[in-house]
Amino acid sequence: MAIVTGNLFLAGVSGKVKNMVIKQVGTKTVLCSVPNMDNRILSEKQKESTMLMKYAIKFARKIIADPKQKEAACKALSVPPNKVFRAIVKEFMLTKGKPRSMDAVAS
């Protein structure tokens, strides 16, 4: 891990470059390696959330693929067409897979 101060090139920069992570900690820029997540152990709740997100994305993709369903989803969720995917996923996640306003659209 390297701490950089006073470098105009890295001032305010954050993100991942190849196998390095650049992050801001206070007023300093910190360079470190990408964390190894191979041996992490997920809790049951984390596993359920991951599966729910996968189902939400599949559900949203299915609706977006059909222009009629997409238009109906826009109306049901009161969002413009460019934001409907995110709105469908949000509704799915908030209702734990039973979207209230999407019943008519999904059938």
N, C-alpha and C positions, 0 to 999 in steps of 0.2 A: 504494500500500500504506500502510495506517495501522496504527500500534501503539497499543493502548489499555491503559492501566494504571489500576487503582483504580476501575473502573466496575463497580458491583454488578450492573447489568443484563446485562452481557456476561461476567461472571465464570463460567468453566467452560463456556461455550457453544461449540459447534463445529458446523459444517454449512454448507449452501448456502442463501442467501436471494436469489431472483431471479438477478442476475448478480454476486453477491458471495459470497465464501467467508470464513467465520469459523473460525479455527483457533487452537489454543493452542500456543505455542512457549515452553517453559520456564514462567515465571510470567506471561508477557504474552499478551494476546489480539491477534491480527493479523487485519486485514481486508484482503482483496485481491480482485481481479477473478478470475472463473473463467478458468482457463487455456485457451488456444485449442489444440485438439488436431487441427485440420484437416490440418496438414502433417506429422503424425507418420509415421514409416516403421516398420512392424512387421517384426520378424525372422520367418524361416520358422517357428521354434519357437512364437512368439506366435500366428501365423496358424493353426498346427496345433492349438494349445491352444484357440483360439476356436472352431474348427470342431468339435473334440471336445466342447466344452461345449454347443454347439448340438445335436449328436446326442444327448448325454446327457439334455438337457432334453426333446427329442422322445420319446426312449425312455421316460423317467419319466412323461411325460404320457400316453403310450399305455397304460402299465401302470395308472396311477391311474384312468383312465377306466373300466376294467372292474373291478367290485367283487370278482370271484373272483380275478383276477390281483393286485389290491391286497392281498387277504387272504393269498394265497400269498407275496407279496413280504414282507409283515410277518413271516411265519413264517420265511422263508428268511434274512432279514436280522436277525431278532430285535429288531425295533423296534415301537413302538406305531403305530397307523394315522396319527396326526398327524405322525409324523416319517419316514414311509416315502419320501416324495418326495425329501427330502434324502439319505436313505440310498441310494436307487437311483442318484442322480446321483454320490454319492461313490464307490460301488462301480464305476460305469461309468468314472469318471475315473481311479481307481487301477489299473484293469485295462486301461486304454487301449482301451476299447470292447468288451472281451470279458469281461463280468461272469460270474464263476465261479458264484456262488450263484443267479444269476437264469436259468440255462438252462432249467429246468423251467417257470418262470413265463412267459417270453417266447414260448414255443411255442404 
